[in-house]
Amino acid sequence: MTESSDGGCAFPVLDDPLYGSVGLSKRDYFAAQALAGWMATYGRAAAAEDVVDKRVTNAADLCYRLADAMLERRKT
């Protein structure tokens, strides 16, 4: 079985008549973990609305770039 470009399901529910074979993608899971770790390092001032508004798109892009790098690294 080959994985999709998003790494496949991180926590698949297999052979379930209600859910089928679905789950959060590994790419989304890796990005969420990267974001959680990154946000944990922010101080209270960095969470101010003006700072978050300016950086939210960059943060999301970086987290998905990190996730893509993790997926690529898993191939080796």
C-alpha positions as CSV (number, residue, x, y, z in Angstrom):
1,M,0.0,0.0,0.0
2,T,1.4,3.4,-0.9
3,E,0.9,6.5,1.1
4,S,-0.6,9.6,-0.3
5,S,1.4,12.9,-0.5
6,D,-0.1,13.9,2.9
7,G,1.4,10.7,4.6
8,G,-1.9,8.9,4.9
9,C,-3.9,8.7,8.1
10,A,-2.2,9.5,11.4
11,F,-4.8,7.7,13.4
12,P,-6.9,5.7,11.0
13,V,-10.2,4.1,11.9
14,L,-10.1,1.0,9.7
15,D,-12.9,-1.3,8.6
16,D,-15.5,0.6,10.6
17,P,-18.9,0.7,8.9
18,L,-19.7,4.1,10.3
19,Y,-16.3,5.8,9.7
20,G,-14.7,3.8,7.0
21,S,-11.0,4.4,6.8
22,V,-10.6,8.1,7.7
23,G,-8.5,10.1,10.0
24,L,-6.3,13.1,10.4
25,S,-3.5,13.1,7.9
26,K,0.1,12.7,9.1
27,R,0.9,16.0,7.4
28,D,-1.8,17.8,9.4
29,Y,-0.8,16.0,12.6
30,F,2.9,17.0,12.1
31,A,1.9,20.6,11.4
32,A,-0.3,20.7,14.4
33,Q,2.5,19.4,16.6
34,A,5.0,21.9,15.2
35,L,2.5,24.7,15.8
36,A,1.8,23.6,19.4
37,G,5.5,23.4,20.2
38,W,6.2,26.8,18.6
39,M,3.4,28.5,20.3
40,A,4.5,27.1,23.7
41,T,7.7,29.1,23.3
42,Y,5.9,32.4,22.8
43,G,5.8,34.8,25.7
44,R,2.6,36.6,26.8
45,A,3.6,39.7,24.8
46,A,4.0,37.7,21.6
47,A,0.4,36.5,21.9
48,A,-0.8,40.1,21.5
49,E,-3.3,40.5,18.7
50,D,-1.2,42.8,16.5
51,V,1.7,40.3,16.6
52,V,-0.5,37.3,15.9
53,D,-2.3,39.1,13.1
54,K,1.0,39.8,11.4
55,R,2.5,36.4,11.8
56,V,-0.4,33.9,11.6
57,T,0.0,33.2,7.9
58,N,3.7,32.8,8.2
59,A,3.3,30.5,11.2
60,A,0.9,28.3,9.3
61,D,3.2,28.2,6.2
62,L,6.2,27.3,8.4
63,C,4.4,24.5,10.2
64,Y,3.3,22.9,7.0
65,R,6.8,23.3,5.6
66,L,8.1,21.5,8.7
67,A,5.4,18.8,8.3
68,D,6.4,18.3,4.6
69,A,10.1,18.0,5.7
70,M,9.1,15.4,8.3
71,L,7.2,13.4,5.7
72,E,10.1,13.6,3.3
73,R,12.5,12.5,5.9
74,R,10.4,9.4,6.7
75,K,11.0,8.2,3.2
76,T,14.7,7.8,3.8
